[in-house]
């Protein structure tokens, strides 16, 4: 009977250590999850800021202003604009190299 009691005490201690170890692991994983959620939130805020910045940078008026001021570019006159259709480009050998 004494040996059986010792066996149960050893099993009880092993189970208690298992529970403590699993709780500690669960707490560490929970802390890691919270850290990842915080990083996700920061990345979401940065993503929104970058989308706003991108929409600002690609505005037509801003691009036109930079082209005029920094690159000294101007829109061509209407008489200098030519519209070429794909059918017309296929008929001309000098424009075939520009087609996809």
Biopython code that builds the backbone (N, CA, C, O; Angstrom):
import numpy as np
from Bio.PDB.StructureBuilder import StructureBuilder

atoms = [
    (1, "UNK", "N", (0.811, -1.184, 0.000)),
    (1, "UNK", "CA", (0.000, 0.000, 0.000)),
    (1, "UNK", "C", (0.864, 1.262, 0.000)),
    (1, "UNK", "O", (0.528, 2.259, -0.639)),
    (2, "UNK", "N", (1.989, 1.201, 0.731)),
    (2, "UNK", "CA", (2.895, 2.357, 0.801)),
    (2, "UNK", "C", (3.484, 2.658, -0.579)),
    (2, "UNK", "O", (3.607, 3.820, -0.967)),
    (3, "UNK", "N", (3.848, 1.599, -1.320)),
    (3, "UNK", "CA", (4.413, 1.793, -2.670)),
    (3, "UNK", "C", (3.381, 2.407, -3.610)),
    (3, "UNK", "O", (3.724, 3.228, -4.460)),
    (4, "UNK", "N", (2.134, 2.016, -3.461)),
    (4, "UNK", "CA", (1.067, 2.574, -4.296)),
    (4, "UNK", "C", (0.871, 4.066, -3.995)),
    (4, "UNK", "O", (0.661, 4.861, -4.911)),
    (5, "UNK", "N", (0.938, 4.439, -2.725)),
    (5, "UNK", "CA", (0.825, 5.848, -2.353)),
    (5, "UNK", "C", (1.992, 6.664, -2.910)),
    (5, "UNK", "O", (1.795, 7.779, -3.391)),
    (6, "UNK", "N", (3.187, 6.121, -2.846)),
    (6, "UNK", "CA", (4.360, 6.805, -3.415)),
    (6, "UNK", "C", (4.191, 6.965, -4.921)),
    (6, "UNK", "O", (4.505, 8.017, -5.478)),
    (7, "UNK", "N", (3.699, 5.931, -5.571)),
    (7, "UNK", "CA", (3.469, 6.000, -7.025)),
    (7, "UNK", "C", (2.474, 7.110, -7.351)),
    (7, "UNK", "O", (2.705, 7.893, -8.272)),
    (8, "UNK", "N", (1.376, 7.187, -6.609)),
    (8, "UNK", "CA", (0.373, 8.228, -6.853)),
    (8, "UNK", "C", (0.922, 9.621, -6.570)),
    (8, "UNK", "O", (0.572, 10.572, -7.269)),
    (9, "UNK", "N", (1.761, 9.755, -5.576)),
    (9, "UNK", "CA", (2.380, 11.053, -5.288)),
    (9, "UNK", "C", (3.285, 11.465, -6.444)),
    (9, "UNK", "O", (3.287, 12.628, -6.849)),
    (10, "UNK", "N", (4.050, 10.521, -6.974)),
    (10, "UNK", "CA", (4.930, 10.819, -8.114)),
    (10, "UNK", "C", (4.101, 11.199, -9.335)),
    (10, "UNK", "O", (4.439, 12.148, -10.043)),
    (11, "UNK", "N", (3.026, 10.471, -9.587)),
    (11, "UNK", "CA", (2.136, 10.800, -10.715)),
    (11, "UNK", "C", (1.514, 12.171, -10.507)),
    (11, "UNK", "O", (1.402, 12.953, -11.451)),
    (12, "UNK", "N", (1.105, 12.469, -9.267)),
    (12, "UNK", "CA", (0.515, 13.771, -8.955)),
    (12, "UNK", "C", (1.510, 14.898, -9.191)),
    (12, "UNK", "O", (1.145, 15.935, -9.745)),
    (13, "UNK", "N", (2.746, 14.716, -8.787)),
    (13, "UNK", "CA", (3.787, 15.732, -8.993)),
    (13, "UNK", "C", (4.061, 15.911, -10.488)),
    (13, "UNK", "O", (4.249, 17.035, -10.953)),
    (14, "UNK", "N", (4.083, 14.819, -11.232)),
    (14, "UNK", "CA", (4.310, 14.899, -12.679)),
    (14, "UNK", "C", (3.170, 15.645, -13.353)),
    (14, "UNK", "O", (3.402, 16.474, -14.233)),
    (15, "UNK", "N", (1.940, 15.355, -12.945)),
    (15, "UNK", "CA", (0.789, 16.063, -13.517)),
    (15, "UNK", "C", (0.828, 17.549, -13.160)),
    (15, "UNK", "O", (0.526, 18.394, -14.003)),
    (16, "UNK", "N", (1.193, 17.871, -11.932)),
    (16, "UNK", "CA", (1.272, 19.270, -11.510)),
    (16, "UNK", "C", (2.341, 20.012, -12.315)),
    (16, "UNK", "O", (2.124, 21.142, -12.752)),
    (17, "UNK", "N", (3.486, 19.372, -12.506)),
    (17, "UNK", "CA", (4.534, 20.008, -13.323)),
    (17, "UNK", "C", (4.077, 20.180, -14.771)),
    (17, "UNK", "O", (4.388, 21.189, -15.405)),
    (18, "UNK", "N", (3.351, 19.213, -15.288)),
    (18, "UNK", "CA", (2.811, 19.329, -16.647)),
    (18, "UNK", "C", (1.847, 20.489, -16.778)),
    (18, "UNK", "O", (1.867, 21.215, -17.772)),
    (19, "UNK", "N", (0.999, 20.663, -15.770)),
    (19, "UNK", "CA", (0.033, 21.765, -15.796)),
    (19, "UNK", "C", (0.753, 23.104, -15.724)),
    (19, "UNK", "O", (0.424, 24.027, -16.469)),
    (20, "UNK", "N", (1.725, 23.214, -14.837)),
    (20, "UNK", "CA", (2.484, 24.464, -14.707)),
    (20, "UNK", "C", (3.207, 24.786, -16.013)),
    (20, "UNK", "O", (3.216, 25.930, -16.467)),
    (21, "UNK", "N", (3.812, 23.759, -16.607)),
    (21, "UNK", "CA", (4.537, 23.968, -17.863)),
    (21, "UNK", "C", (3.586, 24.393, -18.979)),
    (21, "UNK", "O", (3.906, 25.301, -19.745)),
    (22, "UNK", "N", (2.442, 23.759, -19.080)),
    (22, "UNK", "CA", (1.496, 24.107, -20.141)),
    (22, "UNK", "C", (0.909, 25.502, -19.926)),
    (22, "UNK", "O", (0.692, 26.229, -20.895)),
    (23, "UNK", "N", (0.648, 25.887, -18.675)),
    (23, "UNK", "CA", (0.150, 27.240, -18.408)),
    (23, "UNK", "C", (1.202, 28.285, -18.757)),
    (23, "UNK", "O", (0.883, 29.332, -19.320)),
    (24, "UNK", "N", (2.446, 28.000, -18.425)),
    (24, "UNK", "CA", (3.528, 28.931, -18.754)),
    (24, "UNK", "C", (3.660, 29.084, -20.273)),
    (24, "UNK", "O", (3.816, 30.193, -20.783)),
    (25, "UNK", "N", (3.595, 27.968, -20.977)),
    (25, "UNK", "CA", (3.676, 28.013, -22.445)),
    (25, "UNK", "C", (2.492, 28.789, -23.019)),
    (25, "UNK", "O", (2.662, 29.582, -23.945)),
    (26, "UNK", "N", (1.296, 28.565, -22.476)),
    (26, "UNK", "CA", (0.110, 29.274, -22.957)),
    (26, "UNK", "C", (0.250, 30.779, -22.734)),
    (26, "UNK", "O", (-0.128, 31.575, -23.594)),
    (27, "UNK", "N", (0.791, 31.164, -21.588)),
    (27, "UNK", "CA", (0.976, 32.596, -21.309)),
    (27, "UNK", "C", (2.004, 33.212, -22.243)),
    (27, "UNK", "O", (1.821, 34.330, -22.723)),
    (28, "UNK", "N", (3.089, 32.484, -22.503)),
    (28, "UNK", "CA", (4.096, 32.999, -23.435)),
    (28, "UNK", "C", (3.509, 33.153, -24.830)),
    (28, "UNK", "O", (3.771, 34.148, -25.507)),
    (29, "UNK", "N", (2.712, 32.171, -25.267)),
    (29, "UNK", "CA", (2.083, 32.255, -26.586)),
    (29, "UNK", "C", (1.070, 33.395, -26.644)),
    (29, "UNK", "O", (0.949, 34.065, -27.670)),
    (30, "UNK", "N", (0.348, 33.616, -25.556)),
    (30, "UNK", "CA", (-0.613, 34.715, -25.514)),
    (30, "UNK", "C", (0.107, 36.059, -25.617)),
    (30, "UNK", "O", (-0.352, 36.959, -26.321)),
    (31, "UNK", "N", (1.222, 36.193, -24.925)),
    (31, "UNK", "CA", (1.999, 37.435, -25.009)),
    (31, "UNK", "C", (2.528, 37.639, -26.425)),
    (31, "UNK", "O", (2.522, 38.757, -26.939)),
    (32, "UNK", "N", (2.983, 36.567, -27.050)),
    (32, "UNK", "CA", (3.459, 36.674, -28.430)),
    (32, "UNK", "C", (2.323, 37.080, -29.359)),
    (32, "UNK", "O", (2.521, 37.888, -30.267)),
    (33, "UNK", "N", (1.134, 36.524, -29.139)),
    (33, "UNK", "CA", (-0.031, 36.884, -29.951)),
    (33, "UNK", "C", (-0.370, 38.356, -29.783)),
    (33, "UNK", "O", (-0.652, 39.038, -30.768)),
    (34, "UNK", "N", (-0.348, 38.852, -28.573)),
    (34, "UNK", "CA", (-0.635, 40.268, -28.331)),
    (34, "UNK", "C", (0.397, 41.166, -29.011)),
    (34, "UNK", "O", (0.048, 42.206, -29.570)),
    (35, "UNK", "N", (1.669, 40.763, -28.960)),
    (35, "UNK", "CA", (2.705, 41.543, -29.648)),
    (35, "UNK", "C", (2.466, 41.564, -31.151)),
    (35, "UNK", "O", (2.627, 42.602, -31.794)),
    (36, "UNK", "N", (2.082, 40.425, -31.711)),
    (36, "UNK", "CA", (1.816, 40.367, -33.154)),
    (36, "UNK", "C", (0.597, 41.198, -33.531)),
    (36, "UNK", "O", (0.575, 41.818, -34.594)),
    (37, "UNK", "N", (-0.415, 41.216, -32.671)),
    (37, "UNK", "CA", (-1.583, 42.057, -32.934)),
    (37, "UNK", "C", (-1.204, 43.536, -32.925)),
    (37, "UNK", "O", (-1.712, 44.316, -33.730)),
    (38, "UNK", "N", (-0.317, 43.914, -32.019)),
    (38, "UNK", "CA", (0.141, 45.299, -31.958)),
    (38, "UNK", "C", (0.919, 45.671, -33.216)),
    (38, "UNK", "O", (0.751, 46.761, -33.764)),
    (39, "UNK", "N", (1.771, 44.753, -33.666)),
    (39, "UNK", "CA", (2.526, 44.984, -34.903)),
    (39, "UNK", "C", (1.573, 45.088, -36.081)),
    (39, "UNK", "O", (1.753, 45.936, -36.955)),
    (40, "UNK", "N", (0.550, 44.224, -36.111)),
    (40, "UNK", "CA", (-0.436, 44.270, -37.192)),
    (40, "UNK", "C", (-1.150, 45.614, -37.222)),
    (40, "UNK", "O", (-1.368, 46.183, -38.292)),
    (41, "UNK", "N", (-1.512, 46.120, -36.051)),
    (41, "UNK", "CA", (-2.203, 47.410, -35.985)),
    (41, "UNK", "C", (-1.294, 48.532, -36.493)),
    (41, "UNK", "O", (-1.743, 49.412, -37.227)),
    (42, "UNK", "N", (-0.026, 48.501, -36.104)),
    (42, "UNK", "CA", (0.910, 49.522, -36.582)),
    (42, "UNK", "C", (1.080, 49.436, -38.093)),
    (42, "UNK", "O", (1.147, 50.460, -38.773)),
    (43, "UNK", "N", (1.150, 48.211, -38.619)),
    (43, "UNK", "CA", (1.296, 48.048, -40.064)),
    (43, "UNK", "C", (0.043, 48.496, -40.812)),
    (43, "UNK", "O", (0.142, 49.033, -41.914)),
    (44, "UNK", "N", (-1.133, 48.280, -40.224)),
    (44, "UNK", "CA", (-2.368, 48.759, -40.848)),
    (44, "UNK", "C", (-2.387, 50.283, -40.917)),
    (44, "UNK", "O", (-2.802, 50.860, -41.922)),
    (45, "UNK", "N", (-1.937, 50.928, -39.850)),
    (45, "UNK", "CA", (-1.885, 52.394, -39.840)),
    (45, "UNK", "C", (-0.889, 52.881, -40.899)),
    (45, "UNK", "O", (-1.168, 53.832, -41.629)),
    (46, "UNK", "N", (0.267, 52.228, -40.976)),
    (46, "UNK", "CA", (1.265, 52.627, -41.969)),
    (46, "UNK", "C", (0.758, 52.379, -43.385)),
    (46, "UNK", "O", (1.015, 53.179, -44.285)),
    (47, "UNK", "N", (0.038, 51.275, -43.587)),
    (47, "UNK", "CA", (-0.517, 50.966, -44.915)),
    (47, "UNK", "C", (-1.513, 52.048, -45.333)),
    (47, "UNK", "O", (-1.500, 52.488, -46.483)),
    (48, "UNK", "N", (-2.366, 52.476, -44.418)),
    (48, "UNK", "CA", (-3.310, 53.540, -44.729)),
    (48, "UNK", "C", (-2.600, 54.838, -45.057)),
    (48, "UNK", "O", (-2.994, 55.555, -45.978)),
    (49, "UNK", "N", (-1.544, 55.143, -44.296)),
    (49, "UNK", "CA", (-0.771, 56.362, -44.563)),
    (49, "UNK", "C", (-0.102, 56.297, -45.932)),
    (49, "UNK", "O", (-0.074, 57.287, -46.663)),
    (50, "UNK", "N", (0.438, 55.120, -46.280)),
    (50, "UNK", "CA", (1.095, 54.972, -47.572)),
    (50, "UNK", "C", (0.094, 55.057, -48.729)),
    (50, "UNK", "O", (0.412, 55.606, -49.784)),
    (51, "UNK", "N", (-1.109, 54.519, -48.535)),
    (51, "UNK", "CA", (-2.120, 54.642, -49.585)),
    (51, "UNK", "C", (-2.515, 56.100, -49.782)),
    (51, "UNK", "O", (-2.694, 56.552, -50.913)),
    (52, "UNK", "N", (-2.650, 56.834, -48.685)),
    (52, "UNK", "CA", (-2.980, 58.249, -48.786)),
    (52, "UNK", "C", (-1.857, 59.012, -49.478)),
    (52, "UNK", "O", (-2.110, 59.874, -50.319)),
    (53, "UNK", "N", (-0.620, 58.691, -49.122)),
    (53, "UNK", "CA", (0.531, 59.338, -49.756)),
    (53, "UNK", "C", (0.588, 59.008, -51.242)),
    (53, "UNK", "O", (0.883, 59.877, -52.062)),
    (54, "UNK", "N", (0.307, 57.752, -51.593)),
    (54, "UNK", "CA", (0.336, 57.368, -53.007)),
    (54, "UNK", "C", (-0.749, 58.097, -53.791)),
    (54, "UNK", "O", (-0.504, 58.557, -54.906)),
    (55, "UNK", "N", (-1.944, 58.204, -53.219)),
    (55, "UNK", "CA", (-3.014, 58.901, -53.936)),
    (55, "UNK", "C", (-2.667, 60.376, -54.114)),
    (55, "UNK", "O", (-3.060, 60.990, -55.106)),
    (56, "UNK", "N", (-1.938, 60.944, -53.166)),
    (56, "UNK", "CA", (-1.515, 62.332, -53.293)),
    (56, "UNK", "C", (-0.454, 62.474, -54.382)),
    (56, "UNK", "O", (-0.469, 63.428, -55.159)),
    (57, "UNK", "N", (0.468, 61.509, -54.426)),
    (57, "UNK", "CA", (1.572, 61.608, -55.380)),
    (57, "UNK", "C", (1.137, 61.396, -56.827)),
    (57, "UNK", "O", (1.786, 61.903, -57.741)),
    (58, "UNK", "N", (0.054, 60.659, -57.052)),
    (58, "UNK", "CA", (-0.333, 60.375, -58.432)),
    (58, "UNK", "C", (-1.438, 61.296, -58.944)),
    (58, "UNK", "O", (-2.015, 61.046, -60.002)),
    (59, "UNK", "N", (-1.731, 62.352, -58.203)),
    (59, "UNK", "CA", (-2.745, 63.287, -58.681)),
    (59, "UNK", "C", (-2.257, 63.932, -59.975)),
    (59, "UNK", "O", (-1.091, 64.304, -60.099)),
    (60, "UNK", "N", (-3.169, 64.057, -60.932)),
    (60, "UNK", "CA", (-2.828, 64.556, -62.262)),
    (60, "UNK", "C", (-2.232, 65.967, -62.206)),
    (60, "UNK", "O", (-1.256, 66.263, -62.895)),
    (61, "UNK", "N", (-2.814, 66.810, -61.403)),
    (61, "UNK", "CA", (-2.334, 68.195, -61.321)),
    (61, "UNK", "C", (-0.913, 68.284, -60.789)),
    (61, "UNK", "O", (-0.119, 69.097, -61.261)),
    (62, "UNK", "N", (-0.593, 67.453, -59.814)),
    (62, "UNK", "CA", (0.761, 67.451, -59.251)),
    (62, "UNK", "C", (1.775, 66.980, -60.284)),
    (62, "UNK", "O", (2.849, 67.566, -60.422)),
    (63, "UNK", "N", (1.430, 65.918, -61.010)),
    (63, "UNK", "CA", (2.337, 65.397, -62.037)),
    (63, "UNK", "C", (2.546, 66.438, -63.134)),
    (63, "UNK", "O", (3.665, 66.638, -63.608)),
    (64, "UNK", "N", (1.464, 67.095, -63.528)),
    (64, "UNK", "CA", (1.580, 68.123, -64.561)),
    (64, "UNK", "C", (2.436, 69.297, -64.070)),
    (64, "UNK", "O", (3.240, 69.836, -64.830)),
    (65, "UNK", "N", (2.268, 69.688, -62.824)),
    (65, "UNK", "CA", (3.053, 70.782, -62.251)),
    (65, "UNK", "C", (4.544, 70.417, -62.237)),
    (65, "UNK", "O", (5.382, 71.234, -62.619)),
    (66, "UNK", "N", (4.873, 69.215, -61.807)),
    (66, "UNK", "CA", (6.275, 68.788, -61.782)),
    (66, "UNK", "C", (6.847, 68.738, -63.189)),
    (66, "UNK", "O", (7.986, 69.147, -63.413)),
    (67, "UNK", "N", (6.061, 68.238, -64.139)),
    (67, "UNK", "CA", (6.534, 68.161, -65.521)),
    (67, "UNK", "C", (6.825, 69.552, -66.074)),
    (67, "UNK", "O", (7.809, 69.744, -66.788)),
    (68, "UNK", "N", (5.982, 70.512, -65.749)),
    (68, "UNK", "CA", (6.210, 71.872, -66.262)),
    (68, "UNK", "C", (7.359, 72.573, -65.547)),
    (68, "UNK", "O", (8.218, 73.175, -66.192)),
    (69, "UNK", "N", (7.380, 72.499, -64.231)),
    (69, "UNK", "CA", (8.356, 73.266, -63.459)),
    (69, "UNK", "C", (9.753, 72.645, -63.476)),
    (69, "UNK", "O", (10.736, 73.344, -63.719)),
    (70, "UNK", "N", (9.845, 71.360, -63.225)),
    (70, "UNK", "CA", (11.157, 70.734, -63.061)),
    (70, "UNK", "C", (11.723, 70.156, -64.365)),
    (70, "UNK", "O", (12.939, 70.120, -64.553)),
    (71, "UNK", "N", (10.852, 69.710, -65.248)),
    (71, "UNK", "CA", (11.326, 69.083, -66.479)),
    (71, "UNK", "C", (11.134, 69.962, -67.709)),
    (71, "UNK", "O", (11.515, 69.578, -68.815)),
    (72, "UNK", "N", (10.548, 71.133, -67.519)),
    (72, "UNK", "CA", (10.293, 72.081, -68.612)),
    (72, "UNK", "C", (9.520, 71.428, -69.759)),
    (72, "UNK", "O", (9.836, 71.646, -70.929)),
    (73, "UNK", "N", (8.522, 70.639, -69.423)),
    (73, "UNK", "CA", (7.695, 69.978, -70.425)),
    (73, "UNK", "C", (6.408, 70.774, -70.607)),
    (73, "UNK", "O", (5.940, 71.446, -69.687)),
    (74, "UNK", "N", (5.847, 70.688, -71.804)),
    (74, "UNK", "CA", (4.572, 71.334, -72.104)),
    (74, "UNK", "C", (3.714, 70.357, -72.895)),
    (74, "UNK", "O", (4.228, 69.471, -73.578)),
    (75, "UNK", "N", (2.413, 70.530, -72.793)),
    (75, "UNK", "CA", (1.496, 69.710, -73.587)),
    (75, "UNK", "C", (1.610, 70.137, -75.046)),
    (75, "UNK", "O", (1.694, 71.334, -75.318)),
    (76, "UNK", "N", (1.618, 69.206, -75.988)),
    (76, "UNK", "CA", (1.722, 69.573, -77.396)),
    (76, "UNK", "C", (0.431, 70.218, -77.891)),
    (76, "UNK", "O", (-0.644, 70.008, -77.329)),
    (77, "UNK", "N", (0.560, 70.992, -78.933)),
    (77, "UNK", "CA", (-0.617, 71.617, -79.536)),
    (77, "UNK", "C", (-1.476, 70.524, -80.167)),
    (77, "UNK", "O", (-0.984, 69.451, -80.514)),
    (78, "UNK", "N", (-2.748, 70.814, -80.308)),
    (78, "UNK", "CA", (-3.679, 69.821, -80.859)),
    (78, "UNK", "C", (-3.291, 69.419, -82.279)),
    (78, "UNK", "O", (-3.547, 68.287, -82.690)),
    (79, "UNK", "N", (-2.684, 70.320, -83.023)),
    (79, "UNK", "CA", (-2.289, 69.991, -84.395)),
    (79, "UNK", "C", (-1.095, 69.034, -84.434)),
    (79, "UNK", "O", (-0.849, 68.400, -85.461)),
    (80, "UNK", "N", (-0.354, 68.923, -83.333)),
    (80, "UNK", "CA", (0.812, 68.042, -83.293)),
    (80, "UNK", "C", (0.494, 66.647, -82.738)),
    (80, "UNK", "O", (1.384, 65.800, -82.661)),
    (81, "UNK", "N", (-0.744, 66.406, -82.358)),
    (81, "UNK", "CA", (-1.119, 65.113, -81.781)),
    (81, "UNK", "C", (-1.638, 64.197, -82.873)),
    (81, "UNK", "O", (-2.498, 64.589, -83.662)),
    (82, "UNK", "N", (-1.122, 62.983, -82.921)),
    (82, "UNK", "CA", (-1.591, 61.985, -83.879)),
    (82, "UNK", "C", (-2.095, 60.774, -83.104)),
    (82, "UNK", "O", (-1.447, 60.304, -82.170)),
    (83, "UNK", "N", (-3.249, 60.283, -83.502)),
    (83, "UNK", "CA", (-3.816, 59.098, -82.875)),
    (83, "UNK", "C", (-3.643, 57.946, -83.851)),
    (83, "UNK", "O", (-4.082, 58.014, -84.999)),
    (84, "UNK", "N", (-2.997, 56.890, -83.379)),
    (84, "UNK", "CA", (-2.704, 55.739, -84.227)),
    (84, "UNK", "C", (-3.477, 54.544, -83.671)),
    (84, "UNK", "O", (-3.333, 54.192, -82.500)),
    (85, "UNK", "N", (-4.288, 53.932, -84.511)),
    (85, "UNK", "CA", (-5.011, 52.743, -84.066)),
    (85, "UNK", "C", (-4.130, 51.514, -84.266)),
    (85, "UNK", "O", (-3.133, 51.572, -84.985)),
    (86, "UNK", "N", (-4.493, 50.422, -83.641)),
    (86, "UNK", "CA", (-3.697, 49.199, -83.751)),
    (86, "UNK", "C", (-3.744, 48.659, -85.176)),
    (86, "UNK", "O", (-2.745, 48.146, -85.681)),
    (87, "UNK", "N", (-4.901, 48.772, -85.823)),
    (87, "UNK", "CA", (-5.007, 48.284, -87.207)),
    (87, "UNK", "C", (-4.064, 49.043, -88.127)),
    (87, "UNK", "O", (-3.421, 48.451, -88.993)),
    (88, "UNK", "N", (-3.985, 50.359, -87.936)),
    (88, "UNK", "CA", (-3.091, 51.159, -88.769)),
    (88, "UNK", "C", (-1.633, 50.835, -88.472)),
    (88, "UNK", "O", (-0.795, 50.841, -89.373)),
    (89, "UNK", "N", (-1.333, 50.553, -87.210)),
    (89, "UNK", "CA", (0.040, 50.233, -86.839)),
    (89, "UNK", "C", (0.459, 48.880, -87.409)),
    (89, "UNK", "O", (1.626, 48.682, -87.748)),
    (90, "UNK", "N", (-0.488, 47.950, -87.515)),
    (90, "UNK", "CA", (-0.144, 46.636, -88.080)),
    (90, "UNK", "C", (0.172, 46.736, -89.571)),
    (90, "UNK", "O", (0.936, 45.932, -90.106)),
    (91, "UNK", "N", (-0.419, 47.724, -90.234)),
    (91, "UNK", "CA", (-0.180, 47.889, -91.670)),
    (91, "UNK", "C", (1.153, 48.563, -91.968)),
    (91, "UNK", "O", (1.683, 48.430, -93.071)),
    (92, "UNK", "N", (1.697, 49.285, -90.995)),
    (92, "UNK", "CA", (2.953, 49.996, -91.225)),
    (92, "UNK", "C", (4.112, 49.210, -90.626)),
    (92, "UNK", "O", (4.108, 48.925, -89.428)),
    (93, "UNK", "N", (5.101, 48.856, -91.436)),
    (93, "UNK", "CA", (6.226, 48.059, -90.927)),
    (93, "UNK", "C", (7.082, 48.810, -89.908)),
    (93, "UNK", "O", (7.674, 48.178, -89.034)),
    (94, "UNK", "N", (7.165, 50.148, -89.996)),
    (94, "UNK", "CA", (8.001, 50.886, -89.055)),
    (94, "UNK", "C", (7.357, 50.959, -87.654)),
    (94, "UNK", "O", (8.053, 51.259, -86.684)),
    (95, "UNK", "N", (6.051, 50.694, -87.532)),
    (95, "UNK", "CA", (5.384, 50.720, -86.237)),
    (95, "UNK", "C", (5.139, 49.327, -85.649)),
    (95, "UNK", "O", (4.708, 49.210, -84.502)),
    (96, "UNK", "N", (5.409, 48.270, -86.426)),
    (96, "UNK", "CA", (5.160, 46.906, -85.951)),
    (96, "UNK", "C", (6.037, 46.576, -84.745)),
    (96, "UNK", "O", (5.628, 45.800, -83.882)),
    (97, "UNK", "N", (7.234, 47.152, -84.675)),
    (97, "UNK", "CA", (8.127, 46.852, -83.555)),
    (97, "UNK", "C", (7.609, 47.427, -82.240)),
    (97, "UNK", "O", (8.047, 46.996, -81.173)),
    (98, "UNK", "N", (6.689, 48.388, -82.289)),
    (98, "UNK", "CA", (6.153, 48.991, -81.078)),
    (98, "UNK", "C", (4.977, 48.213, -80.508)),
    (98, "UNK", "O", (4.586, 48.438, -79.362)),
    (99, "UNK", "N", (4.402, 47.290, -81.299)),
    (99, "UNK", "CA", (3.248, 46.542, -80.838)),
    (99, "UNK", "C", (3.655, 45.445, -79.884)),
    (99, "UNK", "O", (4.752, 44.898, -79.997)),
    (100, "UNK", "N", (2.776, 45.112, -78.933)),
    (100, "UNK", "CA", (3.101, 44.036, -77.968)),
    (100, "UNK", "C", (3.086, 42.667, -78.623)),
    (100, "UNK", "O", (3.336, 41.662, -77.958)),
]
sb = StructureBuilder()
sb.init_structure("model")
sb.init_model(0)
sb.init_chain("A")
sb.init_seg("    ")
for serial, (resi, resn, name, xyz) in enumerate(atoms, 1):
    if name == "N":
        sb.init_residue(resn, " ", resi, " ")
    sb.init_atom(name, np.array(xyz, "f"), 0.0, 1.0, " ", f" {name:<3s}", serial, name[0])
structure = sb.get_structure()
